[in-house]
């Protein structure tokens, strides 16, 4: 799997977060190699870029809790999958990011 840094300068808007999903496991815990259709969709990834934040009711920007470089858990079926320079990425709203892994 190719890895990406945000060299293409994608800037998410509002409270959107650009995530590179972690590599999927190719082997089960018992050592059996998994076919493509048996692999789980990843829910952990690295934040590559973040938007400026969400607007509150007064028009002030509320900054995001996540930052570039954070390793995060995100909702399994949240966001939009995009492919850039051969790398599969995910663009999600911050509300779909569940936790920062420390």
N, CA, C and O atoms as CSV, one atom per row, in Angstrom:
chain,resi,resn,atom,element,x,y,z
A,1,UNK,N,N,0.841,-1.187,0.000
A,1,UNK,CA,C,0.000,0.000,0.000
A,1,UNK,C,C,0.881,1.244,0.000
A,1,UNK,O,O,1.832,1.338,0.775
A,2,UNK,N,N,0.565,2.181,-0.858
A,2,UNK,CA,C,1.290,3.450,-0.888
A,2,UNK,C,C,0.899,4.277,0.324
A,2,UNK,O,O,-0.231,4.200,0.805
A,3,UNK,N,N,1.841,5.063,0.812
A,3,UNK,CA,C,1.533,6.005,1.882
A,3,UNK,C,C,1.651,7.403,1.317
A,3,UNK,O,O,2.342,7.631,0.324
A,4,UNK,N,N,0.975,8.327,1.952
A,4,UNK,CA,C,0.925,9.671,1.398
A,4,UNK,C,C,1.190,10.703,2.476
A,4,UNK,O,O,0.755,10.568,3.619
A,5,UNK,N,N,1.905,11.723,2.086
A,5,UNK,CA,C,1.944,12.931,2.889
A,5,UNK,C,C,1.057,13.892,2.114
A,5,UNK,O,O,0.754,13.636,0.949
A,6,UNK,N,N,0.647,14.954,2.709
A,6,UNK,CA,C,-0.294,15.838,2.022
A,6,UNK,C,C,0.445,16.789,1.078
A,6,UNK,O,O,0.267,18.005,1.146
A,7,UNK,N,N,1.282,16.220,0.190
A,7,UNK,CA,C,2.025,17.025,-0.782
A,7,UNK,C,C,1.124,17.605,-1.856
A,7,UNK,O,O,1.495,18.583,-2.504
A,8,UNK,N,N,-0.050,17.026,-2.059
A,8,UNK,CA,C,-0.964,17.546,-3.075
A,8,UNK,C,C,-1.709,18.765,-2.563
A,8,UNK,O,O,-2.489,19.370,-3.297
A,9,UNK,N,N,-1.479,19.126,-1.324
A,9,UNK,CA,C,-2.047,20.322,-0.707
A,9,UNK,C,C,-3.571,20.338,-0.745
A,9,UNK,O,O,-4.181,21.318,-1.174
A,10,UNK,N,N,-4.175,19.255,-0.296
A,10,UNK,CA,C,-5.627,19.216,-0.151
A,10,UNK,C,C,-5.966,19.928,1.146
A,10,UNK,O,O,-5.428,19.591,2.201
A,11,UNK,N,N,-6.844,20.901,1.078
A,11,UNK,CA,C,-7.272,21.635,2.266
A,11,UNK,C,C,-8.751,21.361,2.494
A,11,UNK,O,O,-9.596,21.910,1.786
A,12,UNK,N,N,-9.081,20.508,3.487
A,12,UNK,CA,C,-10.489,20.280,3.791
A,12,UNK,C,C,-11.164,21.586,4.215
A,12,UNK,O,O,-10.521,22.478,4.767
A,13,UNK,N,N,-12.446,21.682,3.955
A,13,UNK,CA,C,-13.230,22.852,4.333
A,13,UNK,C,C,-13.978,22.592,5.634
A,13,UNK,O,O,-14.217,21.445,6.012
A,14,UNK,N,N,-14.342,23.676,6.310
A,14,UNK,CA,C,-15.117,23.640,7.552
A,14,UNK,C,C,-14.547,22.635,8.542
A,14,UNK,O,O,-13.370,22.714,8.892
A,15,UNK,N,N,-15.378,21.675,9.007
A,15,UNK,CA,C,-14.919,20.733,10.032
A,15,UNK,C,C,-14.580,19.367,9.442
A,15,UNK,O,O,-14.750,18.343,10.104
A,16,UNK,N,N,-14.103,19.351,8.200
A,16,UNK,CA,C,-13.728,18.093,7.556
A,16,UNK,C,C,-12.280,17.738,7.866
A,16,UNK,O,O,-11.434,18.606,8.077
A,17,UNK,N,N,-12.023,16.427,7.887
A,17,UNK,CA,C,-10.715,15.883,8.242
A,17,UNK,C,C,-10.307,14.883,7.160
A,17,UNK,O,O,-11.098,14.012,6.797
A,18,UNK,N,N,-9.082,14.997,6.642
A,18,UNK,CA,C,-8.550,14.061,5.653
A,18,UNK,C,C,-7.727,13.011,6.386
A,18,UNK,O,O,-6.770,13.338,7.088
A,19,UNK,N,N,-8.108,11.737,6.218
A,19,UNK,CA,C,-7.478,10.631,6.938
A,19,UNK,C,C,-6.921,9.614,5.952
A,19,UNK,O,O,-7.557,9.287,4.949
A,20,UNK,N,N,-5.718,9.116,6.251
A,20,UNK,CA,C,-5.190,7.961,5.516
A,20,UNK,C,C,-5.446,6.734,6.382
A,20,UNK,O,O,-4.833,6.585,7.439
A,21,UNK,N,N,-6.352,5.843,5.941
A,21,UNK,CA,C,-6.640,4.644,6.728
A,21,UNK,C,C,-5.391,3.779,6.914
A,21,UNK,O,O,-4.525,3.720,6.040
A,22,UNK,N,N,-5.314,3.110,8.071
A,22,UNK,CA,C,-4.210,2.186,8.336
A,22,UNK,C,C,-4.327,1.004,7.383
A,22,UNK,O,O,-5.407,0.715,6.868
A,23,UNK,N,N,-3.210,0.323,7.153
A,23,UNK,CA,C,-3.233,-0.849,6.281
A,23,UNK,C,C,-4.109,-1.924,6.889
A,23,UNK,O,O,-4.137,-2.114,8.105
A,24,UNK,N,N,-4.825,-2.623,6.020
A,24,UNK,CA,C,-5.686,-3.716,6.455
A,24,UNK,C,C,-4.830,-4.935,6.761
A,24,UNK,O,O,-3.773,-5.135,6.163
A,25,UNK,N,N,-5.299,-5.741,7.697
A,25,UNK,CA,C,-4.608,-6.985,8.016
A,25,UNK,C,C,-4.766,-7.957,6.852
A,25,UNK,O,O,-5.864,-8.118,6.318
A,26,UNK,N,N,-3.679,-8.598,6.464
A,26,UNK,CA,C,-3.760,-9.586,5.387
A,26,UNK,C,C,-3.769,-11.004,5.939
A,26,UNK,O,O,-3.973,-11.968,5.200
A,27,UNK,N,N,-3.540,-11.124,7.265
A,27,UNK,CA,C,-3.523,-12.429,7.906
A,27,UNK,C,C,-4.431,-12.403,9.128
A,27,UNK,O,O,-4.498,-11.401,9.839
A,28,UNK,N,N,-5.125,-13.504,9.367
A,28,UNK,CA,C,-5.968,-13.615,10.559
A,28,UNK,C,C,-5.068,-13.856,11.768
A,28,UNK,O,O,-3.893,-14.187,11.608
A,29,UNK,N,N,-5.620,-13.691,13.005
A,29,UNK,CA,C,-4.804,-13.962,14.192
A,29,UNK,C,C,-4.259,-15.394,14.220
A,29,UNK,O,O,-3.230,-15.652,14.845
A,30,UNK,N,N,-4.947,-16.329,13.543
A,30,UNK,CA,C,-4.499,-17.724,13.491
A,30,UNK,C,C,-3.485,-17.993,12.396
A,30,UNK,O,O,-3.035,-19.128,12.244
A,31,UNK,N,N,-3.108,-16.963,11.618
A,31,UNK,CA,C,-2.089,-17.124,10.594
A,31,UNK,C,C,-2.610,-17.428,9.203
A,31,UNK,O,O,-1.821,-17.707,8.300
A,32,UNK,N,N,-3.921,-17.382,9.006
A,32,UNK,CA,C,-4.511,-17.660,7.693
A,32,UNK,C,C,-4.544,-16.371,6.887
A,32,UNK,O,O,-4.978,-15.332,7.385
A,33,UNK,N,N,-4.083,-16.439,5.633
A,33,UNK,CA,C,-4.128,-15.264,4.761
A,33,UNK,C,C,-5.560,-15.006,4.324
A,33,UNK,O,O,-6.268,-15.924,3.910
A,34,UNK,N,N,-5.982,-13.751,4.419
A,34,UNK,CA,C,-7.361,-13.376,4.118
A,34,UNK,C,C,-7.507,-12.913,2.675
A,34,UNK,O,O,-6.674,-12.154,2.180
A,35,UNK,N,N,-8.567,-13.367,1.989
A,35,UNK,CA,C,-8.840,-12.844,0.650
A,35,UNK,C,C,-9.359,-11.410,0.764
A,35,UNK,O,O,-9.832,-11.004,1.826
A,36,UNK,N,N,-9.272,-10.648,-0.319
A,36,UNK,CA,C,-9.704,-9.243,-0.323
A,36,UNK,C,C,-11.099,-9.055,0.262
A,36,UNK,O,O,-11.315,-8.135,1.051
A,37,UNK,N,N,-12.056,-9.916,-0.113
A,37,UNK,CA,C,-13.443,-9.725,0.318
A,37,UNK,C,C,-13.682,-10.091,1.778
A,37,UNK,O,O,-14.775,-9.846,2.289
A,38,UNK,N,N,-12.709,-10.662,2.463
A,38,UNK,CA,C,-12.879,-11.029,3.871
A,38,UNK,C,C,-12.243,-10.015,4.817
A,38,UNK,O,O,-12.395,-10.124,6.034
A,39,UNK,N,N,-11.544,-9.047,4.275
A,39,UNK,CA,C,-10.864,-8.061,5.117
A,39,UNK,C,C,-11.861,-7.063,5.684
A,39,UNK,O,O,-12.817,-6.663,5.020
A,40,UNK,N,N,-11.612,-6.673,6.923
A,40,UNK,CA,C,-12.447,-5.662,7.575
A,40,UNK,C,C,-12.077,-4.276,7.068
A,40,UNK,O,O,-10.917,-4.004,6.761
A,41,UNK,N,N,-13.069,-3.410,6.985
A,41,UNK,CA,C,-12.800,-2.019,6.629
A,41,UNK,C,C,-12.088,-1.377,7.823
A,41,UNK,O,O,-12.561,-1.494,8.954
A,42,UNK,N,N,-10.945,-0.694,7.585
A,42,UNK,CA,C,-10.215,-0.119,8.722
A,42,UNK,C,C,-11.000,0.991,9.412
A,42,UNK,O,O,-11.817,1.672,8.793
A,43,UNK,N,N,-10.737,1.160,10.704
A,43,UNK,CA,C,-11.368,2.235,11.470
A,43,UNK,C,C,-10.318,3.066,12.207
A,43,UNK,O,O,-10.651,3.882,13.066
A,44,UNK,N,N,-9.060,2.851,11.865
A,44,UNK,CA,C,-7.951,3.608,12.443
A,44,UNK,C,C,-7.178,4.234,11.292
A,44,UNK,O,O,-6.997,3.614,10.244
A,45,UNK,N,N,-6.724,5.461,11.493
A,45,UNK,CA,C,-5.941,6.103,10.448
A,45,UNK,C,C,-5.187,7.302,10.985
A,45,UNK,O,O,-5.295,7.662,12.157
A,46,UNK,N,N,-4.413,7.917,10.085
A,46,UNK,CA,C,-3.624,9.097,10.441
A,46,UNK,C,C,-4.213,10.328,9.771
A,46,UNK,O,O,-4.556,10.302,8.589
A,47,UNK,N,N,-4.326,11.406,10.540
A,47,UNK,CA,C,-4.862,12.667,10.022
A,47,UNK,C,C,-3.792,13.340,9.159
A,47,UNK,O,O,-2.681,13.598,9.622
A,48,UNK,N,N,-4.143,13.623,7.885
A,48,UNK,CA,C,-3.224,14.290,6.958
A,48,UNK,C,C,-3.493,15.783,6.854
A,48,UNK,O,O,-2.571,16.566,6.627
A,49,UNK,N,N,-4.756,16.186,7.018
A,49,UNK,CA,C,-5.118,17.607,6.911
A,49,UNK,C,C,-6.443,17.831,7.624
A,49,UNK,O,O,-7.267,16.922,7.720
A,50,UNK,N,N,-6.644,19.051,8.124
A,50,UNK,CA,C,-7.902,19.411,8.790
A,50,UNK,C,C,-8.402,20.745,8.255
A,50,UNK,O,O,-7.622,21.599,7.834
A,51,UNK,N,N,-9.712,20.901,8.282
A,51,UNK,CA,C,-10.314,22.172,7.905
A,51,UNK,C,C,-10.139,23.191,9.020
A,51,UNK,O,O,-9.674,22.845,10.106
A,52,UNK,N,N,-10.508,24.451,8.765
A,52,UNK,CA,C,-10.333,25.511,9.757
A,52,UNK,C,C,-11.262,25.376,10.958
A,52,UNK,O,O,-10.949,25.882,12.036
A,53,UNK,N,N,-12.394,24.708,10.794
A,53,UNK,CA,C,-13.332,24.537,11.892
A,53,UNK,C,C,-14.756,24.791,11.472
A,53,UNK,O,O,-15.039,25.149,10.328
A,54,UNK,N,N,-15.639,24.600,12.418
A,54,UNK,CA,C,-17.074,24.738,12.194
A,54,UNK,C,C,-17.515,26.123,12.674
A,54,UNK,O,O,-16.971,26.652,13.644
A,55,UNK,N,N,-18.490,26.697,11.999
A,55,UNK,CA,C,-19.024,27.994,12.427
A,55,UNK,C,C,-20.100,27.789,13.488
A,55,UNK,O,O,-20.972,26.934,13.335
A,56,UNK,N,N,-20.037,28.579,14.574
A,56,UNK,CA,C,-21.111,28.524,15.566
A,56,UNK,C,C,-22.240,29.461,15.134
A,56,UNK,O,O,-22.174,30.060,14.061
A,57,UNK,N,N,-23.262,29.586,15.958
A,57,UNK,CA,C,-24.435,30.399,15.594
A,57,UNK,C,C,-24.121,31.890,15.466
A,57,UNK,O,O,-24.896,32.634,14.864
A,58,UNK,N,N,-22.992,32.334,16.027
A,58,UNK,CA,C,-22.579,33.736,15.921
A,58,UNK,C,C,-21.582,33.976,14.787
A,58,UNK,O,O,-21.104,35.095,14.600
A,59,UNK,N,N,-21.272,32.922,14.033
A,59,UNK,CA,C,-20.337,33.054,12.924
A,59,UNK,C,C,-18.872,32.920,13.312
A,59,UNK,O,O,-17.992,33.134,12.478
A,60,UNK,N,N,-18.594,32.564,14.581
A,60,UNK,CA,C,-17.216,32.353,15.027
A,60,UNK,C,C,-16.790,30.931,14.681
A,60,UNK,O,O,-17.591,29.997,14.724
A,61,UNK,N,N,-15.520,30.788,14.341
A,61,UNK,CA,C,-14.996,29.461,14.009
A,61,UNK,C,C,-14.619,28.710,15.283
A,61,UNK,O,O,-13.889,29.224,16.132
A,62,UNK,N,N,-15.130,27.485,15.401
A,62,UNK,CA,C,-14.763,26.590,16.498
A,62,UNK,C,C,-13.710,25.643,15.936
A,62,UNK,O,O,-14.009,24.828,15.064
A,63,UNK,N,N,-12.471,25.747,16.432
A,63,UNK,CA,C,-11.376,24.923,15.912
A,63,UNK,C,C,-11.611,23.445,16.210
A,63,UNK,O,O,-12.305,23.083,17.161
A,64,UNK,N,N,-11.016,22.607,15.373
A,64,UNK,CA,C,-11.154,21.161,15.525
A,64,UNK,C,C,-10.295,20.633,16.671
A,64,UNK,O,O,-9.295,21.242,17.049
A,65,UNK,N,N,-10.705,19.489,17.213
A,65,UNK,CA,C,-9.958,18.841,18.296
A,65,UNK,C,C,-8.789,18.028,17.768
A,65,UNK,O,O,-7.812,17.810,18.485
A,66,UNK,N,N,-8.880,17.574,16.517
A,66,UNK,CA,C,-7.807,16.762,15.937
A,66,UNK,C,C,-6.842,17.645,15.164
A,66,UNK,O,O,-7.201,18.728,14.702
A,67,UNK,N,N,-5.602,17.161,15.028
A,67,UNK,CA,C,-4.601,17.921,14.269
A,67,UNK,C,C,-3.828,16.970,13.354
A,67,UNK,O,O,-3.890,15.750,13.510
A,68,UNK,N,N,-3.115,17.538,12.420
A,68,UNK,CA,C,-2.312,16.755,11.485
A,68,UNK,C,C,-1.330,15.883,12.267
A,68,UNK,O,O,-0.668,16.352,13.192
A,69,UNK,N,N,-1.249,14.615,11.882
A,69,UNK,CA,C,-0.344,13.672,12.539
A,69,UNK,C,C,-1.011,12.820,13.597
A,69,UNK,O,O,-0.450,11.802,14.001
A,70,UNK,N,N,-2.213,13.209,14.066
A,70,UNK,CA,C,-2.921,12.407,15.065
A,70,UNK,C,C,-3.310,11.058,14.474
A,70,UNK,O,O,-3.685,10.960,13.306
A,71,UNK,N,N,-3.213,10.014,15.306
A,71,UNK,CA,C,-3.731,8.694,14.942
A,71,UNK,C,C,-5.120,8.627,15.570
A,71,UNK,O,O,-5.269,8.876,16.766
A,72,UNK,N,N,-6.142,8.292,14.774
A,72,UNK,CA,C,-7.517,8.379,15.256
A,72,UNK,C,C,-8.327,7.123,14.947
A,72,UNK,O,O,-8.032,6.381,14.010
A,73,UNK,N,N,-9.364,6.907,15.771
A,73,UNK,CA,C,-10.426,5.949,15.466
A,73,UNK,C,C,-11.533,6.748,14.797
A,73,UNK,O,O,-11.836,7.860,15.229
A,74,UNK,N,N,-12.141,6.201,13.751
A,74,UNK,CA,C,-13.253,6.884,13.092
A,74,UNK,C,C,-14.356,5.884,12.795
A,74,UNK,O,O,-14.129,4.674,12.808
A,75,UNK,N,N,-15.562,6.400,12.525
A,75,UNK,CA,C,-16.709,5.538,12.248
A,75,UNK,C,C,-16.455,4.689,11.014
A,75,UNK,O,O,-15.930,5.168,10.009
A,76,UNK,N,N,-16.831,3.431,11.105
A,76,UNK,CA,C,-16.567,2.463,10.045
A,76,UNK,C,C,-17.147,2.878,8.701
A,76,UNK,O,O,-16.494,2.695,7.674
A,77,UNK,N,N,-18.337,3.422,8.680
A,77,UNK,CA,C,-18.996,3.752,7.412
A,77,UNK,C,C,-19.144,5.252,7.218
A,77,UNK,O,O,-19.948,5.686,6.392
A,78,UNK,N,N,-18.391,6.053,7.958
A,78,UNK,CA,C,-18.476,7.505,7.814
A,78,UNK,C,C,-17.592,8.023,6.693
A,78,UNK,O,O,-16.656,7.346,6.266
A,79,UNK,N,N,-17.889,9.210,6.224
A,79,UNK,CA,C,-17.019,9.904,5.282
A,79,UNK,C,C,-17.141,9.499,3.832
A,79,UNK,O,O,-17.976,8.676,3.456
A,80,UNK,N,N,-16.284,10.099,3.032
A,80,UNK,CA,C,-16.233,9.854,1.592
A,80,UNK,C,C,-14.853,9.351,1.223
A,80,UNK,O,O,-13.843,9.961,1.576
A,81,UNK,N,N,-14.813,8.233,0.511
A,81,UNK,CA,C,-13.540,7.688,0.053
A,81,UNK,C,C,-13.098,8.440,-1.190
A,81,UNK,O,O,-13.885,8.662,-2.110
A,82,UNK,N,N,-11.822,8.831,-1.209
A,82,UNK,CA,C,-11.254,9.488,-2.387
A,82,UNK,C,C,-9.903,8.841,-2.675
A,82,UNK,O,O,-9.272,8.282,-1.778
A,83,UNK,N,N,-9.468,8.918,-3.915
A,83,UNK,CA,C,-8.176,8.344,-4.302
A,83,UNK,C,C,-7.343,9.447,-4.936
A,83,UNK,O,O,-7.765,10.081,-5.903
A,84,UNK,N,N,-6.153,9.670,-4.380
A,84,UNK,CA,C,-5.260,10.709,-4.882
A,84,UNK,C,C,-3.874,10.099,-5.050
A,84,UNK,O,O,-3.335,9.495,-4.124
A,85,UNK,N,N,-3.310,10.262,-6.226
A,85,UNK,CA,C,-1.978,9.729,-6.541
A,85,UNK,C,C,-1.881,8.247,-6.188
A,85,UNK,O,O,-0.845,7.785,-5.710
A,86,UNK,N,N,-2.965,7.501,-6.427
A,86,UNK,CA,C,-2.978,6.067,-6.171
A,86,UNK,C,C,-3.163,5.675,-4.723
A,86,UNK,O,O,-3.076,4.493,-4.391
A,87,UNK,N,N,-3.417,6.639,-3.850
A,87,UNK,CA,C,-3.580,6.364,-2.422
A,87,UNK,C,C,-5.040,6.572,-2.033
A,87,UNK,O,O,-5.634,7.607,-2.337
A,88,UNK,N,N,-5.613,5.568,-1.353
A,88,UNK,CA,C,-6.993,5.657,-0.880
A,88,UNK,C,C,-7.026,6.480,0.405
A,88,UNK,O,O,-6.332,6.163,1.371
A,89,UNK,N,N,-7.832,7.531,0.409
A,89,UNK,CA,C,-7.973,8.409,1.567
A,89,UNK,C,C,-9.440,8.523,1.934
A,89,UNK,O,O,-10.317,8.106,1.177
A,90,UNK,N,N,-9.698,9.087,3.092
A,90,UNK,CA,C,-11.057,9.254,3.582
A,90,UNK,C,C,-11.234,10.697,4.040
A,90,UNK,O,O,-10.401,11.229,4.774
A,91,UNK,N,N,-12.317,11.323,3.605
A,91,UNK,CA,C,-12.649,12.684,4.014
A,91,UNK,C,C,-13.889,12.587,4.894
A,91,UNK,O,O,-14.968,12.239,4.414
A,92,UNK,N,N,-13.738,12.896,6.190
A,92,UNK,CA,C,-14.834,12.751,7.150
A,92,UNK,C,C,-15.079,14.061,7.883
A,92,UNK,O,O,-14.199,14.918,7.957
A,93,UNK,N,N,-16.282,14.205,8.422
A,93,UNK,CA,C,-16.569,15.327,9.318
A,93,UNK,C,C,-15.975,14.985,10.679
A,93,UNK,O,O,-15.860,13.812,11.033
A,94,UNK,N,N,-15.597,16.010,11.441
A,94,UNK,CA,C,-14.987,15.746,12.745
A,94,UNK,C,C,-15.903,14.910,13.635
A,94,UNK,O,O,-15.412,14.131,14.452
A,95,UNK,N,N,-17.211,15.051,13.499
A,95,UNK,CA,C,-18.132,14.264,14.342
A,95,UNK,C,C,-18.012,12.765,14.092
A,95,UNK,O,O,-18.438,11.963,14.923
A,96,UNK,N,N,-17.426,12.374,12.934
A,96,UNK,CA,C,-17.222,10.956,12.632
A,96,UNK,C,C,-15.894,10.429,13.170
A,96,UNK,O,O,-15.619,9.233,13.072
A,97,UNK,N,N,-15.067,11.310,13.739
A,97,UNK,CA,C,-13.833,10.894,14.410
A,97,UNK,C,C,-14.217,10.621,15.860
A,97,UNK,O,O,-14.706,11.508,16.558
A,98,UNK,N,N,-13.992,9.389,16.305
A,98,UNK,CA,C,-14.460,8.971,17.625
A,98,UNK,C,C,-13.452,9.201,18.745
A,98,UNK,O,O,-13.840,9.490,19.877
A,99,UNK,N,N,-12.149,9.075,18.437
A,99,UNK,CA,C,-11.135,9.211,19.486
A,99,UNK,C,C,-9.764,9.442,18.872
A,99,UNK,O,O,-9.497,9.044,17.738
A,100,UNK,N,N,-8.900,10.093,19.645
A,100,UNK,CA,C,-7.490,10.254,19.288
A,100,UNK,C,C,-6.720,9.188,20.059
A,100,UNK,O,O,-6.907,9.031,21.265
A,101,UNK,N,N,-5.856,8.456,19.362
A,101,UNK,CA,C,-5.055,7.414,20.001
A,101,UNK,C,C,-3.748,8.050,20.465
A,101,UNK,O,O,-2.989,8.583,19.655
A,102,UNK,N,N,-3.491,7.992,21.756
A,102,UNK,CA,C,-2.282,8.616,22.342
A,102,UNK,C,C,-1.158,7.610,22.439
A,102,UNK,O,O,-0.068,7.946,22.903
